[in-house]
Each structure stands twice: as C-alpha cells, then as structure tokens.
Amino acid sequence: MTDLTRLSAAALAEKLAAREVSSVEATQAHLDRIAAVDADIHAFLHVNDGALAVAAEIDRRRAAGEQLHALAGVPLAIKDVLVTTDMPSTSGSKILEGYMSPYDATVVARSRAAGLVPLGKTNMDEFAMGSSTEHSAYGPTHNPWDLDRIPGGSGGGSAAAVASFEAPLALGSDTGGSIRQPAHVTGTVGVKPTYGGVSRYGAIALASSLDQVGPVTRSVLDAGLLHDVIGGHDEHDSTSLEEHWPSFAAAAREGARGDVLKGLRVGVIRELPDAGFQAGVSSSFREALAAMEAQGAEIVEISAPHFEYGVAAYYLILPAEASSNLAKFDSVRFGLRVDLPGGTVEDVMAATRDAGFGDEVKRRVILGTYALSAGYYDAYYGSAQKVRTLIQRDFDAAFAQVDVIATPSAPTTAFRLGEKIDDPMQMYLNDVTTIPANLAGVPGISVPSGLAAEDGLPVGIQFLAPVREDARLYRVGAALEAILEDRWGGPLLDRAPVLTANGGSR
C-alpha cells in the first residue's frame, strides 16, 4: 500500500472518497508515524486517544452513503493555542497545564463538522511568544530537516508535524509570523489570512488586534482546502468580517493550471536590504522572482519607508495587548494556583504567575504594562499605533502599483537550538519581513522556494496581497509552486530526510 503519511491531503481525500482506503487506516498510519518519530521531534504535546473512534464514525457514515465533506476522514493536527473539549489546551504554558476547555474553538468545531480527524495538540512557544518554539514550558520542538535546529515559532509544532509527515494538515496562529516563519524553515506552506477572515473565537489570545488563525500544509492546494473549512463569518467573534469568501481551493487549482503570472505586477520593497539576510535566502528569493518573470510577471520596485519601524512598533503593541490578555490568569478563575497559607489574594496571584509563566512571557508582560502605564502610554503605545497607521498607508500606496508584494519569508534558514534564546533582540528581528502584514491586517502566504546553498535547509518566499484578496495569494502561490516543483521534479519535502524511530534518517 502507498505510504499514506506521504500523501497530500488532497490526494488522501480522493482515496478516502473512492473508498480505496479507510479513515481508520489513514489515521492509524499517522498515529504510527507519530509513535515512531515524535520522541525526537516533539511536535505534539498531546495525542488524541479518541482519534480512531472519530475515524471509524466517518467510515461508517461514508459506507452508509452519506454525502460527506471533501476532507472528511483526513487527519488534522491542532496548535495548542486553540481550545478543545476532548484534549488539554495549555498554550504551551505551565499555568494552564491540564486545562480542559468547556467548548471548542470555532475553527476546531468547523473542522470536526467537516469530518476531519483531530490527531492531537501541537507544541508552541508559551502563549505564542517566540520565533523558535524553544519557549514552550514543555520543551522545544526540533526541525525534521536537522534535529539540532529550530522549527520556527511560535507554531513550530504544527509546522514540524506537517514537515515530518506526522499530519497532512495542521492549524496554526500567526501574530507576527508564527505560521509563515515556521513554514519558511521547515519547507511547508503557511497562510496568514486577512484579519477577521478566520474566527479567533477559542484561540487563547496573545494580542487581539494581531492574532489570526490559519492553515499549515505541504501544498498550496491543501492550504486552500483547509482554509475553506475554517474561514467565514463567526458571530462569536466581534472582529469577524461579514464577507462572502470565494473558494481558496478553487483559486489554488486555477493558479496551478492557469496563466496567472502573465502580467502580474510583483512588488519588491526598496527599503528591504540584503544586509542581515543569509546569502542563500537572498539568492533563492531572486531565483524565484526570475522564474516568475520568465512566465510573464513584472517585477516592480516599490517603496515602503515605514516597514523598517515595524519590529519596534510591534514589540510595543504586542506586549501591551498581551499584558492585558494575560491578566485573567490570576489563580482565581482557572489554571494553576500556588497556595500560600495566610497569604492575601495578591500574594497568591503573584506567586502563581511567577511559577506559571516563563521568562519570555514575564519579559513581555513587564514591557507591556510599562508601555501602558500613566505617563508613558502616549510616548510608547500611542506612538507605536501611529507607526502602525503609517505602515498601513505604505501598503495602500504599494497596492496601488502592484498586485502582490514579495519578500523572503525570514532572514535566515533554521538556526541552531539555543543559538538565540538568550538574545531576545536577535530573536525578535527574525520576524522582520512577516510583522508588517499583522500590523496592517493584510493576508500573507509562505511557499517553499528551494534550499539554501550554504546548509541545504529550506527557504520560503512570502507573498502579501491587499485585505480580502486572499484568493490572489492562492493563485500566485500555486503558480510558483508548480513552476518550482517542475524544476525540482516534485515537492520540496521529497528531498527531506525520512526520520526513523531513533532520530536518524534513511
């Protein structure tokens, strides 16, 4: 039998619909893969012991002739920032260890309704604060391409699960690049939808004006298929857009077979210097642009003068919102509680937060509380919001000239575990190309563009489109994916080492 774990979600869905394979078989294959390699990768925090029962029910319904969703029976990994009723939801933090939610996040509920099979919850930086998944309270995740390197963050668990064939699909969240940057370093596809295009209800909040849930997959089509399931208006989310969204899977199919690149205007940012970018990242980016130009795309230099202030603005806005969102972890309502006999409520709260939060969370809460304090609000948080407006205007001006903007998805390939964990500034700068999209609310996609010559590790190219034009990204991403796969002779991940049970490769 074909190795079911190596199939794309689209291909596996076709086999399930044709009843060439059962959901139980597909789910068991992925559970076996997790058992074989996840001790070394640590992509999962919790594996769903009810997955096979869900798969068996899908098989029963299909055998009974029930009309099912196209993805029914396909396994799915879920980032631990998304609450679930049948598995713990910890957001990578000790303060929520063992927490069971009374409800499912909307994207999880929609996935269940479509018949996807939840495999488990994936590892992440605590409360999504980080770019390497080293800040998880439960230990780091390892990159399947090189177990000594990071898988990106904060959603490194979801990206690593997909890249190591432990899951064909995964859900992630992107606050400043936490879907796209892990995709870049693991050779996967990651999409940050337009802000409000996918419900945040049930996503444990980091920074409410920046967070966005999206798909993590091995192909642009698979991302479109999952986006179609989880997207759309949700009355439970006050920021949810009341839009009629086109099929993103259809857009991906159009891009893969059509001539969508001819006449496409691709913007390259003048102010984004090569300095600070790894040579292999820059050369892969230029080669991808050249491949698009050969298909009729027009490469246009554009100006975005305020993008260089994006990281500084982001790291004032995010901590400020995080300090407010994390105030609810107070030892009283839910989560960890450190008992101090004779202590006041304030004493218990302080002891609980000290024991339950990691260093990075504490750092950002302190910074955010300071930025919001009397006498400093206007100077820091208020000024950062003004910069955010200027960045939004840069996007507006750019999209008056071009159809999409292209950048490298991150400045370097995957760095080594421990290399930057003690240098927060270097870690923060890793999101320099992804942060502007979150500040402006525009959609972005990271598509694998090759391997860096220096180290043979994956590199991604990022495309950004105007608000509500997510379908454009799927068309462009799928078109480039098809061109590059023709050059490689298949998907980039076919060139990745196949991990064995002892962490080696074959």
C-alpha positions in Angstrom: 0.0 0.0 0.0 1.1 3.6 -0.7 2.6 5.2 2.4 -0.5 7.1 3.5 1.5 9.6 5.5 3.4 10.8 2.4 0.2 11.8 0.5 -1.0 15.3 0.3 -4.3 16.0 2.0 -6.0 16.4 -1.4 -4.7 13.0 -2.6 -5.6 11.3 0.6 -9.1 12.8 0.4 -9.6 11.4 -3.1 -8.6 7.9 -1.9 -11.0 8.2 1.0 -13.8 9.4 -1.2 -13.2 6.5 -3.6 -13.1 4.1 -0.6 -9.6 2.9 -1.7 -8.6 3.5 1.9 -10.5 4.0 5.1 -10.1 6.9 7.5 -9.2 4.4 10.3 -6.3 3.2 8.1 -5.2 6.8 7.3 -5.5 7.8 11.0 -3.6 4.7 12.2 -0.8 5.4 9.7 -0.3 8.9 11.1 -0.6 7.7 14.7 2.1 5.1 13.9 4.3 7.8 12.4 3.9 9.9 15.5 4.8 7.0 17.7 7.9 6.3 15.5 9.4 9.8 15.3 7.8 12.2 17.7 10.0 11.4 20.7 12.8 13.0 18.7 10.8 15.8 17.1 8.4 16.7 19.9 5.8 18.2 17.6 2.9 17.1 19.8 2.0 17.9 23.4 -1.0 15.6 23.4 -2.1 12.8 21.1 -5.8 12.3 20.8 -6.8 8.9 22.2 -10.2 9.2 20.5 -8.9 9.8 17.0 -9.6 6.2 15.8 -13.1 6.3 17.1 -13.7 9.6 15.1 -12.2 8.0 12.0 -14.4 4.9 12.4 -17.5 7.0 12.6 -16.5 8.8 9.4 -16.0 5.4 7.7 -19.5 4.3 8.9 -21.2 7.4 7.6 -19.4 7.0 4.2 -20.3 3.4 4.0 -23.9 4.3 4.7 -23.9 6.5 1.6 -23.9 9.8 3.5 -22.7 12.8 1.5 -19.5 14.0 3.3 -17.2 16.9 3.0 -14.2 16.5 0.6 -11.8 16.4 3.6 -13.9 14.0 5.7 -11.6 11.4 7.3 -8.3 13.3 6.8 -6.2 13.7 10.0 -5.5 17.2 11.4 -3.1 18.5 14.0 -4.2 21.4 16.1 -1.9 24.1 17.6 -2.3 24.1 21.4 -3.4 27.8 21.4 -6.8 26.6 20.1 -9.1 25.2 22.8 -10.6 21.8 22.5 -13.1 19.9 24.7 -11.5 16.5 24.4 -7.8 17.4 24.8 -5.9 19.7 27.2 -5.4 23.3 26.0 -2.3 24.7 27.6 -1.0 27.3 25.1 2.4 25.9 25.8 2.3 27.2 29.4 2.6 25.6 32.8 -0.1 28.0 34.1 -2.7 26.1 32.0 -1.2 22.6 32.5 -4.1 20.1 32.2 -6.7 22.7 31.4 -9.8 21.3 29.7 -12.0 23.8 27.9 -15.8 23.6 28.1 -16.0 24.5 24.4 -14.2 24.1 21.1 -12.6 27.0 19.2 -14.7 27.9 16.2 -12.0 26.6 13.7 -11.9 23.3 15.6 -15.7 23.0 15.6 -15.8 23.7 11.9 -13.0 21.1 11.3 -15.0 18.5 13.3 -18.2 19.3 11.4 -16.3 18.7 8.1 -15.2 15.3 9.3 -11.5 16.0 9.8 -9.9 13.7 12.5 -8.1 15.6 15.3 -4.8 13.8 15.8 -3.6 15.9 18.8 -2.4 19.3 20.0 1.0 20.6 18.8 3.8 22.3 20.7 4.3 26.1 20.7 6.1 28.9 22.3 4.3 29.8 25.5 1.2 31.9 24.7 2.7 32.2 21.2 5.6 34.4 22.4 8.6 33.4 20.3 10.1 32.5 17.0 11.7 29.1 17.7 9.3 27.0 19.9 12.1 27.0 22.5 9.9 29.0 24.9 7.4 26.2 25.4 7.1 25.2 29.0 7.1 21.5 27.8 10.5 21.6 26.0 11.5 22.6 22.4 10.3 21.1 19.1 13.1 20.0 16.7 13.2 20.7 12.9 12.7 17.4 10.9 15.4 18.6 8.4 18.0 18.8 11.2 17.1 17.8 14.7 19.7 20.3 16.2 17.8 23.2 14.6 14.6 25.1 15.5 11.3 24.6 13.6 10.3 28.2 13.8 7.8 29.7 16.1 5.5 30.2 17.8 3.9 27.4 15.8 6.9 25.1 15.3 4.9 22.1 16.5 2.3 22.4 13.7 5.0 23.0 11.0 7.2 20.2 12.3 4.3 17.8 12.4 3.4 18.5 8.8 7.0 18.5 7.6 7.8 15.2 9.2 4.7 13.5 7.8 3.0 13.1 11.2 0.0 15.0 9.9 -1.1 16.1 6.4 -2.8 19.3 7.7 -2.4 21.5 10.8 -4.0 24.6 12.3 -1.7 27.4 13.4 -2.0 31.0 14.6 0.0 34.0 13.3 0.5 37.1 15.4 3.7 38.4 13.8 4.7 35.5 11.6 4.0 32.4 13.6 2.6 30.4 10.7 4.8 31.8 7.9 8.2 31.8 9.5 7.9 28.1 10.7 6.8 27.3 7.1 9.9 29.0 5.8 12.3 26.9 7.9 10.5 23.6 7.5 9.8 23.6 3.8 6.0 23.8 4.3 3.2 26.2 3.2 1.8 28.6 5.7 -1.0 31.1 5.3 -2.0 34.1 7.5 -5.5 35.1 6.3 -6.9 38.6 6.2 -7.5 39.8 9.7 -11.1 38.8 10.5 -11.3 36.3 7.7 -11.0 33.3 10.1 -12.6 33.3 13.5 -10.4 33.9 16.6 -13.1 32.6 19.0 -11.4 30.0 21.1 -7.9 31.0 20.2 -6.2 31.8 23.5 -5.4 35.5 23.0 -1.9 36.9 22.8 -2.5 40.3 21.0 -6.1 40.5 19.9 -5.5 43.1 17.1 -2.8 41.0 15.6 -3.7 37.3 16.1 -5.0 35.3 13.1 -5.7 31.6 12.7 -4.6 29.9 9.5 -3.6 26.6 7.8 -0.2 24.8 7.8 0.2 22.3 5.0 2.5 20.7 2.5 1.0 22.3 -0.6 -0.9 25.4 -1.6 -4.0 23.4 -2.6 -4.1 21.7 0.8 -3.9 25.1 2.5 -6.8 26.3 0.3 -8.9 23.2 1.2 -8.4 23.7 4.9 -8.9 27.5 4.7 -12.3 26.8 3.0 -13.3 24.7 6.1 -12.2 27.1 8.8 -12.9 30.5 7.1 -16.0 32.7 7.1 -18.1 34.9 9.4 -18.5 33.9 13.0 -21.0 35.7 15.3 -18.9 34.7 18.3 -16.0 36.9 17.1 -16.7 40.6 17.1 -13.8 41.2 14.6 -15.1 38.6 12.2 -15.7 40.0 8.7 -19.1 39.6 7.2 -17.8 38.6 3.8 -18.7 36.1 1.1 -15.3 34.4 0.5 -14.5 32.6 -2.7 -13.2 29.0 -2.6 -9.5 29.2 -1.9 -9.0 25.7 -3.1 -10.5 26.7 -6.4 -8.1 29.6 -6.5 -5.2 27.3 -5.9 -6.3 24.9 -8.7 -6.6 27.9 -11.0 -3.1 29.1 -10.2 -1.6 25.6 -10.7 -3.1 25.1 -14.2 -3.6 28.7 -15.4 -1.5 31.5 -16.8 -2.0 33.7 -13.8 1.6 35.1 -13.7 1.4 36.7 -17.1 1.1 40.5 -16.5 1.1 40.1 -12.7 2.8 43.0 -11.0 5.1 41.8 -8.2 6.4 44.4 -5.8 9.8 44.2 -4.3 10.5 46.6 -1.4 13.3 49.0 -2.0 14.0 49.6 1.7 14.4 45.9 2.5 18.1 45.5 2.4 20.1 42.3 1.7 22.3 43.2 4.7 21.3 40.8 7.5 19.8 38.3 5.1 21.6 35.0 4.7 23.1 34.7 1.2 21.2 31.5 0.4 17.9 33.2 1.4 18.5 36.2 -0.9 19.6 34.1 -3.8 16.6 31.8 -3.5 14.4 34.8 -3.4 15.9 36.3 -6.6 15.7 32.9 -8.4 12.0 32.6 -7.5 11.4 36.1 -8.8 13.3 35.3 -12.0 11.2 32.2 -12.5 8.0 34.3 -12.2 9.4 36.9 -14.6 10.1 34.2 -17.1 6.4 33.4 -17.0 5.4 37.0 -17.7 5.3 38.6 -14.3 6.6 42.1 -14.0 8.9 42.8 -11.1 8.3 46.4 -9.8 10.4 48.1 -7.2 8.2 49.8 -4.6 8.8 52.0 -1.5 7.6 51.1 2.0 9.6 53.6 4.1 7.9 52.8 7.4 8.4 49.0 7.3 11.8 49.4 9.0 9.9 50.6 12.1 7.6 47.6 12.1 9.5 45.4 14.5 9.8 48.3 17.0 6.1 49.2 16.8 5.1 45.5 17.0 7.1 44.9 20.2 5.3 47.7 21.9 1.8 46.9 20.7 2.0 43.1 21.2 3.3 43.3 24.9 0.7 45.9 25.7 -2.1 43.8 24.5 -0.5 40.6 26.0 -0.2 42.2 29.4 -4.0 42.9 29.3 -5.0 39.5 27.8 -2.9 37.5 30.3 -4.2 39.4 33.3 -7.0 36.8 33.5 -4.5 34.1 34.6 -4.8 35.3 38.2 -5.0 32.0 40.2 -8.7 32.6 40.9 -10.7 31.8 37.8 -8.9 28.9 36.2 -5.4 27.4 35.7 -2.6 27.0 38.1 -2.9 28.1 41.7 0.0 28.3 44.2 -1.4 28.1 47.7 0.1 30.3 50.3 -1.4 29.7 53.7 -2.1 33.1 55.3 -1.3 34.9 52.1 -3.5 37.6 50.5 -5.1 37.2 47.1 -2.4 39.5 45.8 0.3 37.2 47.3 -1.3 34.1 45.8 -1.7 35.8 42.4 2.0 37.0 42.3 3.3 33.5 43.4 1.1 31.8 40.8 2.1 34.0 37.9 5.8 33.7 38.9 5.6 29.9 38.9 3.3 29.6 35.9 4.8 32.0 33.4 8.1 31.5 31.7 10.8 34.1 31.2 9.7 35.4 27.8 6.1 35.8 29.0 7.3 37.7 32.0 9.5 39.9 29.9 6.7 40.9 27.6 4.1 41.4 30.3 6.5 43.7 32.1 7.3 45.6 28.9 3.6 45.9 28.0 2.5 47.0 31.4 5.2 49.7 31.4 4.1 50.9 27.9 0.5 51.3 29.1 1.3 53.0 32.4 0.4 56.6 33.2 2.9 59.0 31.7 4.2 56.5 29.1 1.1 55.5 27.2 1.3 58.2 24.6 5.1 58.1 24.3 5.2 54.3 23.7 1.9 52.6 22.9 0.3 55.6 21.3 3.4 56.3 19.1 3.5 52.6 18.1 -0.1 52.8 16.9 0.8 55.9 14.8 3.6 53.9 13.2 1.1 51.1 12.5 -1.1 53.6 10.6 1.9 54.7 8.5 2.6 51.1 7.7 -1.0 50.5 6.6 -0.6 53.6 4.4 2.6 52.1 2.9 0.6 49.0 2.0 -2.2 51.1 0.4 0.3 53.0 -1.7 2.1 49.9 -2.7 -1.0 48.0 -3.8 -2.0 51.0 -6.0 1.1 50.0 -8.0 1.3 46.2 -7.7 -0.9 43.1 -7.4 1.2 41.4 -4.7 4.3 42.2 -2.7 7.1 39.6 -2.4 9.8 39.2 0.3 11.8 36.4 1.8 9.7 34.8 4.5 12.5 35.2 7.0 16.1 36.4 7.0 17.8 33.1 7.6 17.3 29.4 7.5 16.6 27.5 10.7 19.2 28.4 13.3 20.5 26.0 15.9 18.6 25.3 19.1 20.0 27.6 21.9 21.7 29.9 19.4 19.4 33.0 20.0 17.4 32.1 23.1 19.5 34.3 25.3 19.4 37.2 22.8 15.8 38.4 22.6 16.6 41.2 20.1 18.1 38.8 17.6 15.1 36.5 18.1 12.7 39.4 17.5 14.4 40.5 14.3 13.7 37.1 12.8 10.1 38.4 12.1 11.2 41.5 10.2 9.5 40.5 7.0 6.3 39.0 8.4 5.3 41.5 11.1 4.1 44.3 8.7 1.3 42.1 7.5 -0.1 41.6 11.0 0.1 45.3 11.7 -1.9 46.1 8.6 -4.2 43.1 8.7 -3.3 42.0 5.1 -3.1 38.3 4.1 0.2 36.6 3.6 1.5 33.2 2.4 4.9 31.5 2.6 5.7 29.0 -0.2 8.9 26.9 -0.3 11.3 28.4 -2.8 14.3 26.0 -2.5 17.2 25.0 -0.3 19.9 27.4 0.8 23.3 26.6 -0.8 25.2 27.0 2.5 23.4 24.5 4.6 20.8 22.6 2.4 17.9 23.8 4.6 14.5 25.1 3.3 13.8 28.7 2.3 10.4 30.3 1.7 9.2 33.2 -0.4 6.4 35.3 1.1 3.6 37.0 -0.9 1.3 39.7 0.5 -1.9 40.9 -1.0 -4.5 43.6 -0.2 -7.0 43.0 2.5 -9.7 40.5 1.5 -7.6 39.3 -1.5 -6.6 36.0 0.0 -7.6 34.2 -3.2 -5.0 36.1 -5.1 -2.3 34.7 -2.9 -3.5 31.1 -3.5 -3.4 31.7 -7.3 0.1 33.2 -7.2 1.4 30.7 -4.6 0.1 27.7 -6.5 1.5 29.0 -9.8 5.0 29.5 -8.4 4.8 26.1 -6.6 4.0 24.4 -9.9 7.0 26.1 -11.6 9.4 25.2 -8.9 8.2 21.6 -8.5 8.7 21.1 -12.2 12.3 22.3 -11.6 12.8 20.0 -8.6 10.9 17.1 -10.0 8.5 17.0 -7.2 7.6 18.7 -3.9 10.5 20.1 -1.9 9.7 17.8 1.0 10.5 14.8 -1.1 14.1 15.9 -0.7 13.9 15.9 3.1 15.5 13.1 5.2 13.0 10.5 6.3 13.3 10.2 10.1 13.4 6.8 11.7 12.4 5.8 15.2 15.8 6.6 16.7 16.0 10.1 15.2 18.3 9.1 12.4 17.4 9.3 8.7 17.2 7.0 5.7 
